[in-house]
């Protein structure tokens, strides 16, 4: 699987953006410890871990994720459900 330079830049940019959002949410969770923030924190943590796990695909051709497109969508759906539960909690 050969990735172009533009794909590498876009994916690294998305990981940086995810890291930035996750750091804001984690600081908010540590300041306001509630169940609502725990759900939101968990959703963003899933996004962050997923972004970090898929990053080595860009560096090495030997590293191949066994997830197909549906697996990635399922991970995103689970993260969004946690965020939605946090938003609707009250």
HELIX and SHEET records of a PDB file:
HELIX    1   1 UNK A    5  UNK A   31  1                                  27    
HELIX    2   2 UNK A   35  UNK A   59  1                                  25    
HELIX    3   3 UNK A   69  UNK A   88  1                                  20    
END                                                                             
